C-alpha cells in the first residue's frame, strides 16, 4: 500500500479500485493485483451496507485520513468498487 500512500500525500487525493470479499474472518488487505486493484477481506456481512461501512472505516485507518474523506465513488452494490480518498 506504500505507493498508494505516497500518491495520496503527493497529490492530496487518490482514487483506486478495490475488490472486496465480505464475510471474511477478519478485515485485511490481501494483496494488490497486476492492474493495481487492491484485494481486501471484509469481516462484516454484505447486508444493509455493513461491509461498505467497514471498508470505509478500515481505509480511513490504513491511510490515516478522516472517515469523512473516504468515499465509494462507484460500486456501492458490487464487490468491485472505486474508492476516493482525500487529505
N, C-alpha and C positions, 0 to 999 in steps of 0.2 A: 504494500500500500504506500510505500515511501514515494514513488513517483507521483502518485495522486496527491499526496500531502504537499509535495514541492510545487506542483502546478497550482493548487489552491492558494498557497502562500504567495506565489509569484503573480497570479492573475487576480486574486481576490474572489474568484468564483470558479466553479467546476461543475461540469455535467458529465456523467458516466452511466454506463449500463450495468445493471446487476441482474443476476439470475438467482432467485431465491428458492429455497427448499423449506417450506413451512412445516411445522410439526416435528422438527428435529429434537434431539436430546438436549442440545444447548445452542445458543446463538453464537456463531463464529464465522469468520471468513475462511472459506475452504480453498481459495486459490484465485488466480487470475488466468483467464483463457487467452489464447493467442490473439483474439480480436479485442483484448483489454476488457472484456466483460468480467465483472467480479462475481464469483460464486459465493453465496452466503447462506448458511443454515440458519433458520429462524426457529426458536423454541416455541413460539406462540402458534396457535392453530389459525388457519386461514378463515376465520369466522368473524363477522362484524368488524372487520378492519383491524383486528388484533395483531395480525402478522405485519401489516403495514406500519402500525404504531410502534411495534417492537423494532422493526427495521430502522425507522427514523431515529428512535432513541439510541440504538446501537451505533448508527453512523454519526450521530451527534457526539457521542463519547469518543469514538475512534478518531474523529477529526478535530476534536476539541472546539466545536462550534456550538452556539446555542441551538436548541431544538427548533426554534422559530426560523432558523436559517437553513433548515433541511426540508426539502420538498420532493414529492414524487411528481415529476413533470408528465410522465406517461406511464401507463401500465398499472393503474390502481387495482385492476381486477385480474391481472395476469401475473405469471411468475417472472416474466422478463419486464424490467422497469427501467426507466431513465430517471436518475436521481440528480437533483440540482442542489449544490451547496454554495453558501456564500460566507464570507468572513464577517 
